[in-house]
Amino acid sequence: MPGGLTGTDLEAYIRDAASTCWHQVGTAKMGNDSTSVVDGRRKVYGVENLRVADGSIMPRITTANTMAPCVVIAERAAELLTGEHRQWPQPEATESAAMPTRISPSSISSDDART
Ligand SMILES: Cc1cc2nc3c(=O)[nH]c(=O)nc-3n(C[C@H](O)[C@H](O)[C@H](O)COP(=O)(O)OP(=O)(O)OC[C@H]3O[C@@H](n4cnc5c(N)ncnc54)[C@H](O)[C@@H]3O)c2cc1C
């Protein structure tokens, strides 16, 4: 960062100089606050039978490269899916006790901690 920049000069510098390093993530964040798209089981809030398993669910970017975390996300998703199908038909109570599949936006406070 060049020293001494503030305000609009600093903003202009960041707009011109920042790059993604090809590590775009976090557009469908996993979590339980009002900005989250999927829950801990990769299920999309408010949509039945839809999961996301890629870099988009990272709540924050990793401090290192992103490919290996994407592999882990996918492997865990496969584990969750096969686990659920082995248990099918799954008792309602078991899943809802483990992780809510839906949340009501009105029940979420803006103070909810980020995940
Ligand atoms: C140039 C470049 C270099 C990189 N180098 C590194 C590196 O050295 N190390 C590292 O760790 N990470 C690196 N990354 C980042 C890494 O590749 C990504 O973080 C990772 O691949 C993301 O995985 P993903 O599954 O989220 O998405 P992707 O790998 O982008 O997979 C998305 C898949 O969905 C498919 N798709 C898209 N739309 C549709 C559709 N409508 N229907 C069906 N299929 C669809 C696409 O064809 C693609 O196969 C690099 C990225 C880039 C672009």
The ligand as a MOL file (V3000), in Angstrom:
LIG
                    3D

  0  0  0     0  0            999 V3000
M  V30 BEGIN CTAB
M  V30 COUNTS 53 58 0 0 0
M  V30 BEGIN ATOM
M  V30 1 C -6.6300 -19.1270 -13.1330 0
M  V30 2 C -6.8700 -19.7350 -11.7780 0
M  V30 3 C -5.8220 -20.2910 -11.0760 0
M  V30 4 C -6.0340 -20.8520 -9.8240 0
M  V30 5 N -4.9750 -21.4090 -9.1530 0
M  V30 6 C -5.1730 -21.9860 -7.9640 0
M  V30 7 C -4.0870 -22.6190 -7.2740 0
M  V30 8 O -2.9460 -22.6530 -7.7420 0
M  V30 9 N -4.3340 -23.1920 -6.0720 0
M  V30 10 C -5.5920 -23.1780 -5.4960 0
M  V30 11 O -5.7630 -23.7120 -4.3930 0
M  V30 12 N -6.6270 -22.5820 -6.1270 0
M  V30 13 C -6.4480 -22.0030 -7.3450 0
M  V30 14 N -7.5000 -21.4080 -7.9900 0
M  V30 15 C -8.7980 -21.3830 -7.3160 0
M  V30 16 C -9.5070 -22.7330 -7.4440 0
M  V30 17 O -9.4260 -23.1670 -8.7850 0
M  V30 18 C -10.9730 -22.5160 -7.0380 0
M  V30 19 O -11.0380 -21.9930 -5.7100 0
M  V30 20 C -11.7740 -23.8070 -7.0710 0
M  V30 21 O -11.6390 -24.4460 -8.3010 0
M  V30 22 C -13.2140 -23.4660 -6.8660 0
M  V30 23 O -13.9450 -24.6800 -6.9210 0
M  V30 24 P -15.5160 -24.6300 -7.0710 0
M  V30 25 O -15.9690 -26.0380 -7.0620 0
M  V30 26 O -16.0860 -23.6790 -6.0760 0
M  V30 27 O -15.7880 -23.9510 -8.5070 0
M  V30 28 P -15.2650 -24.3750 -9.9490 0
M  V30 29 O -13.9990 -25.1570 -9.8860 0
M  V30 30 O -15.3160 -23.1070 -10.7440 0
M  V30 31 O -16.3780 -25.3790 -10.4450 0
M  V30 32 C -17.6230 -24.9110 -10.9290 0
M  V30 33 C -18.0750 -25.9250 -11.9570 0
M  V30 34 O -19.4440 -25.6780 -12.2640 0
M  V30 35 C -19.5820 -25.7640 -13.6540 0
M  V30 36 N -20.7750 -24.9800 -13.9810 0
M  V30 37 C -20.9240 -23.6460 -13.9670 0
M  V30 38 N -22.1650 -23.3050 -14.3110 0
M  V30 39 C -22.8100 -24.4470 -14.5740 0
M  V30 40 C -24.1360 -24.7680 -14.9830 0
M  V30 41 N -25.0440 -23.8120 -15.1830 0
M  V30 42 N -24.4660 -26.0450 -15.1260 0
M  V30 43 C -23.5520 -27.0250 -14.8860 0
M  V30 44 N -22.2950 -26.7960 -14.5030 0
M  V30 45 C -21.9340 -25.5210 -14.3450 0
M  V30 46 C -18.3240 -25.2010 -14.2310 0
M  V30 47 O -18.1340 -25.6520 -15.5590 0
M  V30 48 C -17.2960 -25.8060 -13.2710 0
M  V30 49 O -16.8840 -27.1020 -13.6800 0
M  V30 50 C -7.3140 -20.8580 -9.2470 0
M  V30 51 C -8.3870 -20.2940 -9.9750 0
M  V30 52 C -8.1640 -19.7600 -11.2110 0
M  V30 53 C -9.3370 -19.1830 -11.9900 0
M  V30 END ATOM
M  V30 BEGIN BOND
M  V30 1 1 1 2
M  V30 2 1 2 3
M  V30 3 2 2 52
M  V30 4 2 3 4
M  V30 5 1 4 5
M  V30 6 1 4 50
M  V30 7 2 5 6
M  V30 8 1 6 7
M  V30 9 1 6 13
M  V30 10 2 7 8
M  V30 11 1 7 9
M  V30 12 1 9 10
M  V30 13 2 10 11
M  V30 14 1 10 12
M  V30 15 2 12 13
M  V30 16 1 13 14
M  V30 17 1 14 15
M  V30 18 1 14 50
M  V30 19 1 15 16
M  V30 20 1 16 17
M  V30 21 1 16 18
M  V30 22 1 18 19
M  V30 23 1 18 20
M  V30 24 1 20 21
M  V30 25 1 20 22
M  V30 26 1 22 23
M  V30 27 1 23 24
M  V30 28 2 24 25
M  V30 29 1 24 26
M  V30 30 1 24 27
M  V30 31 1 27 28
M  V30 32 2 28 29
M  V30 33 1 28 30
M  V30 34 1 28 31
M  V30 35 1 31 32
M  V30 36 1 32 33
M  V30 37 1 33 34
M  V30 38 1 33 48
M  V30 39 1 34 35
M  V30 40 1 35 36
M  V30 41 1 35 46
M  V30 42 1 36 37
M  V30 43 1 36 45
M  V30 44 2 37 38
M  V30 45 1 38 39
M  V30 46 1 39 40
M  V30 47 2 39 45
M  V30 48 1 40 41
M  V30 49 2 40 42
M  V30 50 1 42 43
M  V30 51 2 43 44
M  V30 52 1 44 45
M  V30 53 1 46 47
M  V30 54 1 46 48
M  V30 55 1 48 49
M  V30 56 2 50 51
M  V30 57 1 51 52
M  V30 58 1 52 53
M  V30 END BOND
M  V30 END CTAB
M  END
